[in-house]
């Protein structure tokens, strides 16, 4: 095998074999499963014919997975080394590719030439992101590292996350920031948001720098960045405090489904802070957040139904939302739910249940609840109080879930009938032993819960980054499609010098219709400006993703058209 490889290398050093046809003749004597490796070896040595041959293999899918970007990379290399056929096919195939694909192939070729790393796998980025989501970090790093090196912003951002969290690599926050910044400088919203979080919460906090990156991401429609920018304006951290500007960004995030922004917007309307007080509007936003499971919104919505602000007073509806919030550990809701049981509002009056919820609220720091609990206790028998305390401990152990199911009224527990002194003493002894066991179990569970919560937080963060990457990729794909469709309608004026560029602001409607087209920067040639404007109008409707939640990313577009791109 080594002898055969040496013969091939020598053959390609000779001018008599300096044509692609000669390469085919030589490879005809090689086993089919070895042709790819031999061609790759020679191509990496700078052989233009081997590079052209590989381009043809990837274009047609002969012995490899068909990949037009990889084919274009090898055609680029062949052309740069003087292969005429490579230059012809490079230019021809470029007419069938998107600008993003062409740019990537060029970057890959440059990186291959610079580092001799040319062994790209079909679907590197896609497979790398899949491996990241599956927590196959070693595989993800291997696939994403070359993509990041050639300038792919999504790969850079994902690697930044791996370095920041120490997944599959030694944790290195400086390297994470470097990678995030590379991606952010290319306009990747998720990386801009990540930098904002790092500068607002990490080592070396810089609120102004955080606000700068939050703004860049927010202006691209990144929902979490919009919320954080709203928070910055609300508190005045990193920016001049501006409550109206805060409301503006909270609204943008809320309209995209950010539940905490929806809650803040509800509170703003309820209190009339920097907006006209509007209880119905408050209920609308509270409900959106509450239906997503946000405990504070559920608590406020329950209180609104209790008081009848903006809605018809409804104690049962109030209890429904207070219970959902209380079961998530919200102390105010636990207190208010206890009051509902004590007063029989929306539920059957039940002092044991009232004491249980008030006891839970008091143990979680709600001072008023402890006073109310003592008032309720005076209306109960000692056995009922003991039962309520047992229920509270059991409820806390179950993390506040299904606590009402732990209680069934029985005659003895309601003080009907008399227990003997011996039975009471035995019961008290068991209770103390059980209480000690519960304390130990509760501490163990607390430590386990903290560990689970941290693991879940990290899992959700990784998933959010991966989803954001997929979203960014889809947005880029459709922006490229929009530009491509406009170019199909473009009729160029003849023989303009250099490569003039016309830049337009386009306002889109849902469905791809065009509301307005405005010249932002003239090319300097009126005929070209008018030709581009006509092409934009004729391209209606412009292609948009099916997911309507992505439309804010396309509502206001800036389109640049190069004269030479239209040829």
C-alpha positions as a Python dict, from the first residue, in 0.01 Angstrom:
ca = {
    (1, 'X'): (0, 0, 0),
    (2, 'X'): (280, 244, 90),
    (3, 'X'): (459, 166, -237),
    (4, 'X'): (144, 241, -432),
    (5, 'X'): (99, 572, -245),
    (6, 'X'): (462, 671, -321),
    (7, 'X'): (411, 591, -691),
    (8, 'X'): (100, 812, -694),
    (9, 'X'): (276, 1103, -525),
    (10, 'X'): (570, 1087, -766),
    (11, 'X'): (334, 1063, -1059),
    (12, 'X'): (164, 1385, -959),
    (13, 'X'): (493, 1561, -923),
    (14, 'X'): (556, 1511, -1294),
    (15, 'X'): (407, 1746, -1551),
    (16, 'X'): (300, 1452, -1764),
    (17, 'X'): (30, 1382, -1504),
    (18, 'X'): (-69, 1742, -1447),
    (19, 'X'): (-418, 1709, -1590),
    (20, 'X'): (-740, 1582, -1431),
    (21, 'X'): (-778, 1316, -1699),
    (22, 'X'): (-439, 1176, -1602),
    (23, 'X'): (-554, 1168, -1240),
    (24, 'X'): (-858, 965, -1336),
    (25, 'X'): (-637, 724, -1528),
    (26, 'X'): (-411, 676, -1226),
    (27, 'X'): (-702, 630, -985),
    (28, 'X'): (-860, 374, -1217),
    (29, 'X'): (-592, 137, -1090),
    (30, 'X'): (-686, 197, -726),
    (31, 'X'): (-960, 19, -532),
    (32, 'X'): (-1283, 219, -514),
    (33, 'X'): (-1273, 243, -134),
    (34, 'X'): (-920, 394, -149),
    (35, 'X'): (-971, 658, -419),
    (36, 'X'): (-1102, 920, -177),
    (37, 'X'): (-809, 892, 65),
    (38, 'X'): (-552, 907, -218),
    (39, 'X'): (-720, 1206, -381),
    (40, 'X'): (-742, 1384, -42),
    (41, 'X'): (-377, 1317, 30),
    (42, 'X'): (-267, 1468, -300),
    (43, 'X'): (-513, 1757, -275),
    (44, 'X'): (-366, 1855, 63),
    (45, 'X'): (-23, 1871, -99),
    (46, 'X'): (-166, 2147, -320),
    (47, 'X'): (-231, 1940, -633),
    (48, 'X'): (-488, 2138, -832),
    (49, 'X'): (-611, 1838, -1034),
    (50, 'X'): (-671, 1634, -721),
    (51, 'X'): (-861, 1927, -573),
    (52, 'X'): (-1072, 1954, -889),
    (53, 'X'): (-1132, 1576, -881),
    (54, 'X'): (-1254, 1595, -520),
    (55, 'X'): (-1487, 1879, -611),
    (56, 'X'): (-1645, 1658, -877),
    (57, 'X'): (-1678, 1369, -629),
    (58, 'X'): (-1862, 1584, -374),
    (59, 'X'): (-2075, 1751, -640),
    (60, 'X'): (-2200, 1417, -776),
    (61, 'X'): (-2187, 1218, -450),
    (62, 'X'): (-1948, 961, -599),
    (63, 'X'): (-1801, 760, -310),
    (64, 'X'): (-1892, 1038, -64),
    (65, 'X'): (-2204, 1203, 72),
    (66, 'X'): (-2311, 1466, -179),
    (67, 'X'): (-2224, 1812, -47),
    (68, 'X'): (-2227, 2118, -275),
    (69, 'X'): (-2051, 2339, -20),
    (70, 'X'): (-1759, 2095, 8),
    (71, 'X'): (-1752, 2067, -372),
    (72, 'X'): (-1732, 2445, -399),
    (73, 'X'): (-1449, 2450, -143),
    (74, 'X'): (-1238, 2213, -355),
    (75, 'X'): (-1324, 2402, -676),
    (76, 'X'): (-1208, 2722, -503),
    (77, 'X'): (-876, 2560, -411),
    (78, 'X'): (-830, 2411, -759),
    (79, 'X'): (-902, 2748, -921),
    (80, 'X'): (-659, 2930, -688),
    (81, 'X'): (-390, 2682, -794),
    (82, 'X'): (-450, 2748, -1164),
    (83, 'X'): (-694, 2470, -1259),
    (84, 'X'): (-913, 2614, -1536),
    (85, 'X'): (-1186, 2351, -1501),
    (86, 'X'): (-1203, 2423, -1127),
    (87, 'X'): (-1251, 2795, -1194),
    (88, 'X'): (-1525, 2730, -1451),
    (89, 'X'): (-1722, 2493, -1227),
    (90, 'X'): (-1672, 2718, -924),
    (91, 'X'): (-1831, 3011, -1108),
    (92, 'X'): (-2104, 2795, -1262),
    (93, 'X'): (-2208, 2625, -938),
    (94, 'X'): (-2203, 2955, -751),
    (95, 'X'): (-2508, 3063, -950),
    (96, 'X'): (-2700, 2773, -793),
    (97, 'X'): (-2594, 2841, -432),
    (98, 'X'): (-2703, 3089, -167),
    (99, 'X'): (-2468, 3375, -65),
    (100, 'X'): (-2427, 3206, 274),
    (101, 'X'): (-2314, 2878, 114),
    (102, 'X'): (-2072, 3057, -120),
    (103, 'X'): (-1920, 3253, 168),
    (104, 'X'): (-1882, 2940, 379),
    (105, 'X'): (-1712, 2749, 98),
    (106, 'X'): (-1468, 3038, 53),
    (107, 'X'): (-1389, 3047, 427),
    (108, 'X'): (-1338, 2670, 429),
    (109, 'X'): (-1098, 2695, 136),
    (110, 'X'): (-898, 2970, 306),
    (111, 'X'): (-881, 2773, 631),
    (112, 'X'): (-777, 2456, 443),
    (113, 'X'): (-498, 2646, 268),
    (114, 'X'): (-381, 2807, 590),
    (115, 'X'): (-391, 2509, 828),
    (116, 'X'): (-411, 2206, 596),
    (117, 'X'): (-732, 2108, 776),
    (118, 'X'): (-958, 2009, 490),
    (119, 'X'): (-1135, 1701, 626),
    (120, 'X'): (-1477, 1855, 665),
    (121, 'X'): (-1760, 1614, 724),
    (122, 'X'): (-2089, 1667, 543),
    (123, 'X'): (-2318, 1849, 786),
    (124, 'X'): (-2044, 1944, 1038),
    (125, 'X'): (-2240, 2233, 1193),
    (126, 'X'): (-2574, 2055, 1204),
    (127, 'X'): (-2426, 1735, 1347),
    (128, 'X'): (-2213, 1933, 1591),
    (129, 'X'): (-2517, 2116, 1728),
    (130, 'X'): (-2707, 1786, 1757),
    (131, 'X'): (-2416, 1636, 1952),
    (132, 'X'): (-2412, 1942, 2180),
    (133, 'X'): (-2784, 1910, 2259),
    (134, 'X'): (-2735, 1537, 2329),
    (135, 'X'): (-2446, 1630, 2564),
    (136, 'X'): (-2197, 1441, 2346),
    (137, 'X'): (-1944, 1716, 2407),
    (138, 'X'): (-1630, 1551, 2271),
    (139, 'X'): (-1803, 1487, 1939),
    (140, 'X'): (-1955, 1836, 1938),
    (141, 'X'): (-1615, 1998, 1995),
    (142, 'X'): (-1453, 1796, 1715),
    (143, 'X'): (-1724, 1895, 1467),
    (144, 'X'): (-1772, 2256, 1571),
    (145, 'X'): (-1410, 2363, 1621),
    (146, 'X'): (-1320, 2380, 1249),
    (147, 'X'): (-1654, 2549, 1174),
    (148, 'X'): (-1577, 2813, 1436),
    (149, 'X'): (-1224, 2855, 1297),
    (150, 'X'): (-1357, 2939, 950),
    (151, 'X'): (-1583, 3200, 1104),
    (152, 'X'): (-1921, 3032, 1153),
    (153, 'X'): (-2089, 3243, 1422),
    (154, 'X'): (-2322, 2968, 1547),
    (155, 'X'): (-2029, 2730, 1599),
    (156, 'X'): (-1831, 3004, 1775),
    (157, 'X'): (-2120, 3079, 2010),
    (158, 'X'): (-2180, 2712, 2091),
    (159, 'X'): (-1811, 2655, 2163),
    (160, 'X'): (-1824, 2968, 2381),
    (161, 'X'): (-2096, 2801, 2585),
    (162, 'X'): (-1889, 2483, 2617),
    (163, 'X'): (-1588, 2680, 2746),
    (164, 'X'): (-1803, 2893, 2976),
    (165, 'X'): (-1967, 2591, 3143),
    (166, 'X'): (-1671, 2354, 3114),
    (167, 'X'): (-1858, 2100, 2902),
    (168, 'X'): (-1619, 1869, 2716),
    (169, 'X'): (-1330, 2115, 2769),
    (170, 'X'): (-1146, 2270, 3061),
    (171, 'X'): (-1355, 2562, 3180),
    (172, 'X'): (-1207, 2884, 3041),
    (173, 'X'): (-1428, 3191, 3068),
    (174, 'X'): (-1179, 3415, 2887),
    (175, 'X'): (-1187, 3183, 2587),
    (176, 'X'): (-1566, 3176, 2613),
    (177, 'X'): (-1581, 3555, 2599),
    (178, 'X'): (-1340, 3559, 2302),
    (179, 'X'): (-1559, 3316, 2106),
    (180, 'X'): (-1883, 3489, 2204),
    (181, 'X'): (-1737, 3821, 2092),
    (182, 'X'): (-1634, 3679, 1753),
    (183, 'X'): (-1988, 3555, 1698),
    (184, 'X'): (-2143, 3872, 1840),
    (185, 'X'): (-1933, 4093, 1610),
    (186, 'X'): (-2088, 3900, 1319),
    (187, 'X'): (-2433, 3995, 1448),
    (188, 'X'): (-2535, 3666, 1615),
    (189, 'X'): (-2802, 3768, 1864),
    (190, 'X'): (-2757, 3470, 2098),
    (191, 'X'): (-2386, 3551, 2138),
    (192, 'X'): (-2463, 3919, 2198),
    (193, 'X'): (-2711, 3816, 2466),
    (194, 'X'): (-2457, 3579, 2625),
    (195, 'X'): (-2202, 3862, 2645),
    (196, 'X'): (-2466, 4082, 2804),
    (197, 'X'): (-2528, 3819, 3073),
    (198, 'X'): (-2156, 3775, 3137),
    (199, 'X'): (-2095, 4149, 3176),
    (200, 'X'): (-2403, 4192, 3394),
    (201, 'X'): (-2351, 3894, 3626),
    (202, 'X'): (-2003, 3743, 3584),
    (203, 'X'): (-1655, 3841, 3697),
    (204, 'X'): (-1562, 4199, 3611),
    (205, 'X'): (-1918, 4329, 3598),
    (206, 'X'): (-1959, 4617, 3351),
    (207, 'X'): (-2321, 4733, 3336),
    (208, 'X'): (-2268, 4968, 3042),
    (209, 'X'): (-2101, 4695, 2837),
    (210, 'X'): (-2383, 4458, 2932),
    (211, 'X'): (-2648, 4707, 2821),
    (212, 'X'): (-2463, 4760, 2491),
    (213, 'X'): (-2477, 4388, 2405),
    (214, 'X'): (-2832, 4347, 2533),
    (215, 'X'): (-2938, 4630, 2301),
    (216, 'X'): (-2768, 4475, 1997),
    (217, 'X'): (-2940, 4141, 2059),
    (218, 'X'): (-3273, 4301, 2154),
    (219, 'X'): (-3285, 4501, 1831),
    (220, 'X'): (-3263, 4170, 1645),
    (221, 'X'): (-3564, 4036, 1834),
    (222, 'X'): (-3378, 3822, 2094),
    (223, 'X'): (-3653, 3793, 2355),
    (224, 'X'): (-3437, 3743, 2669),
    (225, 'X'): (-3219, 4037, 2567),
    (226, 'X'): (-3530, 4253, 2528),
    (227, 'X'): (-3633, 4163, 2883),
    (228, 'X'): (-3287, 4237, 3027),
    (229, 'X'): (-3268, 4567, 2840),
    (230, 'X'): (-3608, 4658, 2983),
    (231, 'X'): (-3477, 4568, 3331),
    (232, 'X'): (-3170, 4786, 3274),
    (233, 'X'): (-3385, 5087, 3183),
    (234, 'X'): (-3613, 5016, 3480),
    (235, 'X'): (-3326, 5012, 3731),
    (236, 'X'): (-3092, 5253, 3553),
    (237, 'X'): (-2806, 5001, 3546),
    (238, 'X'): (-2571, 5070, 3254),
    (239, 'X'): (-2813, 5322, 3099),
    (240, 'X'): (-2993, 5638, 3204),
    (241, 'X'): (-3302, 5528, 3393),
    (242, 'X'): (-3608, 5558, 3169),
    (243, 'X'): (-3927, 5387, 3283),
    (244, 'X'): (-4109, 5443, 2954),
    (245, 'X'): (-3822, 5286, 2761),
    (246, 'X'): (-3835, 4997, 3008),
    (247, 'X'): (-4205, 4945, 2933),
    (248, 'X'): (-4128, 4951, 2559),
    (249, 'X'): (-3876, 4666, 2583),
    (250, 'X'): (-4085, 4468, 2835),
    (251, 'X'): (-4372, 4486, 2587),
    (252, 'X'): (-4155, 4360, 2300),
    (253, 'X'): (-4041, 4064, 2511),
    (254, 'X'): (-4393, 4000, 2642),
    (255, 'X'): (-4535, 3993, 2289),
    (256, 'X'): (-4288, 3714, 2212),
    (257, 'X'): (-4408, 3511, 2511),
    (258, 'X'): (-4151, 3602, 2780),
    (259, 'X'): (-4349, 3522, 3094),
    (260, 'X'): (-4157, 3744, 3339),
    (261, 'X'): (-4191, 4038, 3098),
    (262, 'X'): (-4563, 3962, 3075),
    (263, 'X'): (-4582, 3970, 3455),
    (264, 'X'): (-4400, 4304, 3477),
    (265, 'X'): (-4625, 4449, 3209),
    (266, 'X'): (-4932, 4327, 3402),
    (267, 'X'): (-4799, 4487, 3722),
    (268, 'X'): (-4727, 4811, 3532),
    (269, 'X'): (-5089, 4834, 3413),
    (270, 'X'): (-5229, 4733, 3752),
    (271, 'X'): (-5031, 5002, 3934),
    (272, 'X'): (-5050, 5261, 3655),
    (273, 'X'): (-4672, 5303, 3646),
    (274, 'X'): (-4570, 5504, 3335),
    (275, 'X'): (-4890, 5387, 3159),
    (276, 'X'): (-5256, 5467, 3205),
    (277, 'X'): (-5388, 5239, 3479),
    (278, 'X'): (-5588, 4961, 3314),
    (279, 'X'): (-5700, 4658, 3518),
    (280, 'X'): (-5829, 4468, 3216),
    (281, 'X'): (-5495, 4507, 3043),
    (282, 'X'): (-5325, 4396, 3366),
    (283, 'X'): (-5543, 4083, 3378),
    (284, 'X'): (-5457, 4004, 3014),
    (285, 'X'): (-5082, 4007, 3075),
    (286, 'X'): (-5104, 3837, 3416),
    (287, 'X'): (-5309, 3557, 3261),
    (288, 'X'): (-5055, 3502, 2979),
    (289, 'X'): (-4774, 3464, 3232),
    (290, 'X'): (-4986, 3259, 3474),
    (291, 'X'): (-5082, 3012, 3203),
    (292, 'X'): (-4711, 2957, 3140),
    (293, 'X'): (-4672, 2863, 3507),
    (294, 'X'): (-4513, 3179, 3647),
    (295, 'X'): (-4593, 3172, 4020),
    (296, 'X'): (-4591, 3550, 4082),
    (297, 'X'): (-4835, 3605, 3796),
    (298, 'X'): (-5062, 3330, 3929),
    (299, 'X'): (-5052, 3496, 4272),
    (300, 'X'): (-5142, 3841, 4136),
    (301, 'X'): (-5414, 3698, 3913),
    (302, 'X'): (-5562, 3518, 4214),
    (303, 'X'): (-5559, 3843, 4414),
    (304, 'X'): (-5730, 4028, 4128),
    (305, 'X'): (-6013, 3771, 4118),
    (306, 'X'): (-6034, 3799, 4496),
    (307, 'X'): (-6074, 4178, 4483),
    (308, 'X'): (-6266, 4200, 4153),
    (309, 'X'): (-6030, 4451, 3988),
    (310, 'X'): (-6087, 4441, 3613),
    (311, 'X'): (-6287, 4116, 3642),
    (312, 'X'): (-6605, 3992, 3806),
    (313, 'X'): (-6517, 3894, 4163),
    (314, 'X'): (-6484, 3515, 4173),
    (315, 'X'): (-6348, 3343, 4486),
    (316, 'X'): (-6330, 2999, 4321),
    (317, 'X'): (-6119, 3138, 4038),
    (318, 'X'): (-5905, 3320, 4297),
    (319, 'X'): (-5848, 2992, 4488),
    (320, 'X'): (-5758, 2812, 4163),
    (321, 'X'): (-5474, 3053, 4082),
    (322, 'X'): (-5361, 3095, 4444),
    (323, 'X'): (-5332, 2717, 4480),
    (324, 'X'): (-5120, 2686, 4163),
    (325, 'X'): (-4888, 2956, 4294),
    (326, 'X'): (-4880, 2820, 4651),
    (327, 'X'): (-4781, 2477, 4520),
    (328, 'X'): (-4475, 2642, 4366),
    (329, 'X'): (-4373, 2776, 4708),
    (330, 'X'): (-4498, 3136, 4676),
    (331, 'X'): (-4538, 3246, 5038),
    (332, 'X'): (-4789, 3524, 4971),
    (333, 'X'): (-5017, 3278, 4789),
    (334, 'X'): (-4980, 3024, 5070),
    (335, 'X'): (-5090, 3292, 5314),
    (336, 'X'): (-5385, 3403, 5099),
    (337, 'X'): (-5494, 3043, 5034),
    (338, 'X'): (-5490, 2978, 5408),
    (339, 'X'): (-5712, 3284, 5457),
    (340, 'X'): (-5957, 3149, 5197),
    (341, 'X'): (-5988, 2820, 5388),
    (342, 'X'): (-6029, 3008, 5717),
    (343, 'X'): (-6309, 3225, 5578),
    (344, 'X'): (-6470, 2966, 5350),
    (345, 'X'): (-6432, 3182, 5039),
    (346, 'X'): (-6420, 2977, 4719),
    (347, 'X'): (-6372, 2657, 4926),
    (348, 'X'): (-6545, 2482, 5214),
    (349, 'X'): (-6436, 2639, 5544),
    (350, 'X'): (-6163, 2417, 5691),
    (351, 'X'): (-5944, 2534, 5979),
    (352, 'X'): (-5703, 2241, 5947),
    (353, 'X'): (-5628, 2328, 5585),
    (354, 'X'): (-5613, 2699, 5675),
    (355, 'X'): (-5362, 2631, 5956),
    (356, 'X'): (-5151, 2412, 5727),
    (357, 'X'): (-5114, 2679, 5456),
    (358, 'X'): (-5063, 2961, 5706),
    (359, 'X'): (-4801, 2750, 5884),
    (360, 'X'): (-4617, 2691, 5556),
    (361, 'X'): (-4627, 3062, 5471),
    (362, 'X'): (-4499, 3153, 5820),
    (363, 'X'): (-4214, 2900, 5801),
    (364, 'X'): (-4114, 3058, 5469),
    (365, 'X'): (-4087, 3404, 5624),
    (366, 'X'): (-4438, 3552, 5586),
    (367, 'X'): (-4473, 3734, 5923),
    (368, 'X'): (-4843, 3824, 5889),
    (369, 'X'): (-4923, 3456, 5827),
    (370, 'X'): (-4785, 3356, 6168),
    (371, 'X'): (-5021, 3600, 6341),
    (372, 'X'): (-5319, 3482, 6138),
    (373, 'X'): (-5222, 3119, 6210),
    (374, 'X'): (-5244, 3185, 6586),
    (375, 'X'): (-5590, 3336, 6543),
    (376, 'X'): (-5706, 3027, 6351),
    (377, 'X'): (-5544, 2793, 6607),
    (378, 'X'): (-5768, 2936, 6882),
    (379, 'X'): (-6069, 2800, 6691),
    (380, 'X'): (-5921, 2448, 6668),
    (381, 'X'): (-5881, 2152, 6901),
    (382, 'X'): (-5527, 2041, 6999),
    (383, 'X'): (-5568, 1731, 6781),
    (384, 'X'): (-5663, 1947, 6483),
    (385, 'X'): (-5359, 2170, 6539),
    (386, 'X'): (-5136, 1862, 6564),
    (387, 'X'): (-5284, 1722, 6244),
    (388, 'X'): (-5235, 2053, 6062),
    (389, 'X'): (-4871, 2063, 6172),
    (390, 'X'): (-4817, 1707, 6048),
    (391, 'X'): (-4977, 1801, 5717),
    (392, 'X'): (-4754, 2108, 5683),
    (393, 'X'): (-4441, 1899, 5736),
    (394, 'X'): (-4567, 1639, 5490),
    (395, 'X'): (-4658, 1910, 5240),
    (396, 'X'): (-4313, 2066, 5258),
    (397, 'X'): (-4158, 1723, 5211),
    (398, 'X'): (-4365, 1680, 4891),
    (399, 'X'): (-4246, 2022, 4770),
    (400, 'X'): (-4597, 2168, 4823),
    (401, 'X'): (-4762, 1943, 4562),
    (402, 'X'): (-5107, 1786, 4622),
    (403, 'X'): (-5105, 1890, 4988),
    (404, 'X'): (-5486, 1898, 5013),
    (405, 'X'): (-5496, 1524, 4932),
    (406, 'X'): (-5300, 1445, 5249),
    (407, 'X'): (-5597, 1535, 5468),
    (408, 'X'): (-5924, 1352, 5522),
    (409, 'X'): (-6151, 1459, 5799),
    (410, 'X'): (-6211, 1177, 6045),
    (411, 'X'): (-6425, 1205, 6359),
    (412, 'X'): (-6129, 1165, 6596),
    (413, 'X'): (-5935, 1439, 6419),
    (414, 'X'): (-6230, 1675, 6449),
    (415, 'X'): (-6239, 1619, 6828),
    (416, 'X'): (-6532, 1373, 6818),
    (417, 'X'): (-6467, 1094, 7070),
    (418, 'X'): (-6201, 1081, 7344),
    (419, 'X'): (-5862, 910, 7313),
    (420, 'X'): (-5712, 748, 7621),
    (421, 'X'): (-5409, 911, 7787),
    (422, 'X'): (-5193, 609, 7700),
    (423, 'X'): (-5287, 628, 7333),
    (424, 'X'): (-5209, 1000, 7328),
    (425, 'X'): (-4867, 945, 7486),
    (426, 'X'): (-4788, 672, 7233),
    (427, 'X'): (-4902, 896, 6951),
    (428, 'X'): (-4688, 1186, 7078),
    (429, 'X'): (-4379, 962, 7100),
    (430, 'X'): (-4433, 846, 6743),
    (431, 'X'): (-4483, 1203, 6633),
    (432, 'X'): (-4149, 1314, 6781),
    (433, 'X'): (-3964, 1024, 6618),
    (434, 'X'): (-4135, 1100, 6290),
    (435, 'X'): (-4049, 1469, 6326),
    (436, 'X'): (-3682, 1386, 6372),
    (437, 'X'): (-3687, 1155, 6070),
    (438, 'X'): (-3859, 1424, 5867),
    (439, 'X'): (-3591, 1681, 5960),
    (440, 'X'): (-3314, 1448, 5846),
    (441, 'X'): (-3502, 1355, 5531),
    (442, 'X'): (-3585, 1719, 5462),
    (443, 'X'): (-3220, 1822, 5485),
    (444, 'X'): (-3117, 1538, 5257),
    (445, 'X'): (-3391, 1626, 5012),
    (446, 'X'): (-3293, 1992, 5025),
    (447, 'X'): (-2938, 1909, 4919),
    (448, 'X'): (-3064, 1678, 4645),
    (449, 'X'): (-3309, 1943, 4528),
    (450, 'X'): (-3035, 2205, 4504),
    (451, 'X'): (-2826, 1966, 4294),
    (452, 'X'): (-3123, 1882, 4068),
    (453, 'X'): (-3212, 2248, 4025),
    (454, 'X'): (-2855, 2335, 3926),
    (455, 'X'): (-2844, 2048, 3678),
    (456, 'X'): (-3182, 2150, 3536),
    (457, 'X'): (-3073, 2514, 3509),
    (458, 'X'): (-2768, 2411, 3310),
    (459, 'X'): (-2969, 2177, 3091),
    (460, 'X'): (-3223, 2447, 3009),
    (461, 'X'): (-2948, 2699, 2941),
    (462, 'X'): (-2782, 2465, 2693),
    (463, 'X'): (-3114, 2386, 2529),
    (464, 'X'): (-3194, 2756, 2502),
    (465, 'X'): (-2860, 2826, 2335),
    (466, 'X'): (-2914, 2539, 2089),
    (467, 'X'): (-3267, 2659, 2009),
    (468, 'X'): (-3140, 3012, 1959),
    (469, 'X'): (-2875, 2881, 1721),
    (470, 'X'): (-3137, 2693, 1522),
    (471, 'X'): (-3357, 3003, 1516),
    (472, 'X'): (-3068, 3220, 1396),
    (473, 'X'): (-2983, 2969, 1125),
    (474, 'X'): (-3345, 2969, 1001),
    (475, 'X'): (-3358, 3349, 1002),
    (476, 'X'): (-3034, 3370, 801),
    (477, 'X'): (-3166, 3110, 556),
    (478, 'X'): (-3484, 3307, 482),
    (479, 'X'): (-3301, 3640, 459),
    (480, 'X'): (-3080, 3478, 198),
    (481, 'X'): (-3394, 3350, 19),
    (482, 'X'): (-3544, 3701, 21),
    (483, 'X'): (-3227, 3847, -132),
    (484, 'X'): (-3213, 3566, -389),
    (485, 'X'): (-3575, 3625, -496),
    (486, 'X'): (-3516, 3998, -531),
    (487, 'X'): (-3216, 3927, -756),
    (488, 'X'): (-3431, 3708, -985),
    (489, 'X'): (-3645, 4017, -1056),
    (490, 'X'): (-3350, 4250, -1105),
    (491, 'X'): (-3295, 4399, -1452),
    (492, 'X'): (-2954, 4566, -1444),
    (493, 'X'): (-2865, 4887, -1624),
    (494, 'X'): (-2568, 4815, -1851),
    (495, 'X'): (-2199, 4877, -1786),
    (496, 'X'): (-2187, 5053, -1452),
    (497, 'X'): (-1829, 5101, -1321),
    (498, 'X'): (-1687, 4916, -1021),
    (499, 'X'): (-1944, 4744, -800),
    (500, 'X'): (-2204, 5000, -681),
    (501, 'X'): (-2425, 4899, -386),
    (502, 'X'): (-2783, 5009, -326),
    (503, 'X'): (-2923, 4974, 27),
    (504, 'X'): (-3298, 4976, 103),
    (505, 'X'): (-3517, 4968, 414),
    (506, 'X'): (-3812, 4732, 363),
    (507, 'X'): (-4114, 4709, 594),
    (508, 'X'): (-4288, 4373, 556),
    (509, 'X'): (-4638, 4253, 635),
    (510, 'X'): (-4722, 3904, 765),
    (511, 'X'): (-4742, 3675, 465),
    (512, 'X'): (-4455, 3845, 280),
    (513, 'X'): (-4637, 4153, 152),
    (514, 'X'): (-4446, 4482, 138),
    (515, 'X'): (-4572, 4783, 332),
    (516, 'X'): (-4297, 5023, 228),
    (517, 'X'): (-3963, 5042, 44),
    (518, 'X'): (-3725, 5328, 121),
    (519, 'X'): (-3378, 5400, -16),
    (520, 'X'): (-3136, 5406, 277),
    (521, 'X'): (-2804, 5450, 92),
    (522, 'X'): (-2784, 5530, -278),
    (523, 'X'): (-2543, 5346, -506),
    (524, 'X'): (-2464, 5676, -674),
    (525, 'X'): (-2645, 5559, -989),
    (526, 'X'): (-3012, 5646, -1008),
    (527, 'X'): (-3077, 5381, -1273),
    (528, 'X'): (-2939, 5107, -1047),
    (529, 'X'): (-3129, 5236, -740),
    (530, 'X'): (-3456, 5234, -936),
    (531, 'X'): (-3384, 4888, -1081),
    (532, 'X'): (-3333, 4746, -730),
    (533, 'X'): (-3649, 4916, -598),
    (534, 'X'): (-3852, 4769, -886),
    (535, 'X'): (-3703, 4424, -822),
    (536, 'X'): (-3803, 4442, -454),
    (537, 'X'): (-4161, 4533, -541),
    (538, 'X'): (-4184, 4266, -813),
    (539, 'X'): (-4052, 4001, -573),
    (540, 'X'): (-4371, 4018, -361),
    (541, 'X'): (-4464, 3815, -168),
    (542, 'X'): (-4121, 3768, -11),
    (543, 'X'): (-4051, 3424, 141),
    (544, 'X'): (-4101, 3402, 520),
    (545, 'X'): (-4075, 3113, 771),
    (546, 'X'): (-4400, 2936, 861),
    (547, 'X'): (-4339, 3009, 1231),
    (548, 'X'): (-4525, 3338, 1291),
    (549, 'X'): (-4325, 3406, 1608),
    (550, 'X'): (-4022, 3469, 1386),
    (551, 'X'): (-4194, 3749, 1192),
    (552, 'X'): (-4060, 4033, 1415),
    (553, 'X'): (-3714, 3942, 1280),
    (554, 'X'): (-3835, 4022, 928),
    (555, 'X'): (-4072, 4316, 987),
    (556, 'X'): (-3796, 4572, 922),
    (557, 'X'): (-3529, 4453, 678),
    (558, 'X'): (-3220, 4623, 544),
    (559, 'X'): (-3130, 4482, 201),
    (560, 'X'): (-2800, 4547, 25),
    (561, 'X'): (-2772, 4463, -345),
    (562, 'X'): (-2435, 4466, -522),
    (563, 'X'): (-2432, 4541, -891),
    (564, 'X'): (-2194, 4254, -967),
    (565, 'X'): (-2410, 4008, -770),
    (566, 'X'): (-2688, 4063, -1023),
    (567, 'X'): (-2479, 3954, -1319),
}
